């Protein structure tokens, strides 16, 4: 088994590396990696419905879609991610699979005196509070399972960035389930920094767990880096993958302004606005239908809509509303 301890904290690079290792390697792989502040959404989630867009924009938090299913998770440098990649075991059900891959992690924590265990199908908990969510995907006969390990993550940022959206979004996308979380650091008998924890976990899993034995440290070659960086640029850094892959959905929002009430309703298909209608008791000089037609086909992304709205004489359509105020109505 190859053991990879990644140094990059770029979420786009790290998720590109996941796909590359899954699809281009044949050896079993164990990997540890961290991301800077980011929200990682599941393969079939509506990305916009999972995040607090103004908060994410203000704090410059990247939103990146992964290959695996499950819910949206917040990553920061206080969170450690682990990955196992190997051939699928024929006939193994999902419960047995999650248990097989999470057991080395829980054993490593139990060795530190932490009562960590698998709860349900794919969550790891300490005293009933979640510190790890896990997800899988399959490529041909290769199986990837990865999970988070909250070590010293910001609970405040997790709560703020993953704000619930209520009834604004209606779609068939997979919604995230929220539950109370905890950090591993808070349960340690002896203090340990995250770098020490990374070193400990790598050593334990490679030398003392059920996966110990034939472990070979691996560093990316120049060819590996070129391929991963290309995948990072062309897929994981693009709005098309991270937002445009969201399932079709219906969005509506209503807000009171000084000039009156505005309500927007529209569909989003392939990441773009369709069937936009605007209602309200606002004052206008130009027909609202003209403005709606102008926005048709615009990507449902905050910068794209802000740019489009800012390019017209907005006061003709809606008196005393700024482009930023109207843009916020679309999220």
C-alpha positions, -999 to +999 in steps of 0.1 A: +000+000+000+012+035-009+012+060+019+008+097+009+010+126+033+001+156+013+014+191+020-009+211-003-039+227+014-056+238-018-090+221-019-091+221-057-057+204-059-065+179-032-098+168-048-081+166-082-055+143-065-083+121-052-097+115-087-062+110-102-052+085-076-085+066-079-084+064-117-048+063-127-032+040-100-036+003-095-020+000-060-039+004-027-034+039-012-037+055+022-036+093+022-037+121+047-045+157+036-058+190+048-077+219+031-076+256+038-110+272+045-135+256+021-169+239+018-168+205+001-201+195-013-213+161-022-214+149-058-252+152-062-259+182-040-272+216-049-241+236-039-260+269-035-286+254-012-259+242+012-240+275+019-245+309+033-235+328+002-228+362+017-207+347+045-187+325+020-181+354-003-170+378+025-146+353+040-133+341+006-142+304+013-138+281-017-167+259-026-156+227-043-175+196-054-161+161-047-166+128-065-183+111-035-218+114-023-231+125+011-235+160+025-216+193+025-188+196+050-167+226+061-129+222+060-102+243+076-067+236+088-080+221+120-096+193+100-076+163+088-089+142+059-080+106+053-085+084+022-083+047+015-083+035-021-082-001-030-101-028-050-137-034-043-144-065-023-171-084-041-203-090-021-193-065+006-222-044+017-219-007+025-220-012+063-192-037+062-172-015+039-175+016+061-166-004+091-135-019+074-121+015+065-130+034+097-117+007+121-080+017+118-090+053+126-111+044+157-084+020+169-058+048+166-080+071+187-088+044+212-051+039+217-050+076+228-078+069+254-106+084+232-138+064+231-143+068+194-167+045+175-187+041+143-223+054+147-249+044+121-235+037+087-208+063+081-203+087+111-176+085+137-186+099+171-171+106+205-197+106+233-225+108+208-210+139+190-198+136+154-161+142+145-160+124+112-182+119+082-173+094+055-182+089+019-174+066-010-173+063-048-164+035-072-145+036-104-145+003-123-132-021-096-114+007-076-131+019-044-124+053-027-135+060+008-125+093+025-135+110+057-130+141+078-114+141+112-123+173+131-092+179+153-094+216+161-119+230+136-138+262+142-173+253+153-184+289+146-173+288+110-189+254+105-222+268+117-220+300+098-208+287+065-233+258+063-264+278+071-297+262+064-317+276+034-352+267+044-377+268+015-358+291-008-345+261-027-367+232-039-351+204-058-344+167-058-308+173-047-294+155-016-297+177+015-271+176+043-280+163+077-266+184+105-257+170+139-237+182+169-200+180+163-169+178+185-131+181+181-107+153+188-083+177+206-109+183+233-109+146+243-071+140+244-056+131+278-023+148+268-020+179+246-011+173+210-010+197+180-024+187+146+010+181+131+018+157+159-016+141+154-009+136+116+024+120+124+008+098+151-021+087+129+002+079+099+025+059+121-003+040+138-022+030+107+009+021+088+026+001+115+001-010+142-033-012+126-049-039+105-034-021+075+002-023+089+027-042+070+036-036+033+034+002+034+055+022+010+059+061+014+051+078-019+057+113-033+042+126-065+064+125-095+066+154-120+042+136-142+018+131-114+019+168-105+014+178-141-017+156-144-032+166-110-026+203-117-043+200-151-073+183-136-074+210-109-074+238-135-098+222-159-123+207-135-121+214-098-114+251-101-143+257-124-178+271-116-192+246-141-181+216-120-186+232-085-219+249-091-232+240-126-233+203-118-260+210-093-293+194-101-321+215-116-340+233-089-366+260-082-356+291-063-378+318-047-370+347-024-388+378-011-375+409+005-388+443+016-369+474+004-374+511+009-392+513-024-414+483-018-415+445-018-398+424-044-401+386-049-381+366-074-390+331-087-370+312-112-357+277-122-321+269-125-312+244-153-277+233-159-266+261-135-284+289-154-315+310-147-346+301-166-383+312-163-376+342-142-405+361-128-404+392-104-434+403-084-440+431-059-454+466-051-423+485-063-422+515-087-408+513-122-404+531-155-394+501-177-413+468-180-401+441-156-405+415-183-377+432-202-354+429-172-363+393-167-355+385-203-322+403-199-312+379-170-324+347-187-295+323-192-272+340-166-253+315-144-268+313-109-235+326-095-232+357-074-205+374-095-222+366-128-255+381-116-239+411-100-220+419-132-251+415-154-273+437-131-245+463-128-244+467-166-279+481-169-297+513-157-313+495-128-332+526-116-354+524-147-367+490-136-366+493-098-364+527-081-339+531-053-325+496-053-287+491-056-272+464-078-258+447-047-292+447-029-309+432-059-281+406-064-286+394-028-323+387-036-312+359-060-295+339-032 
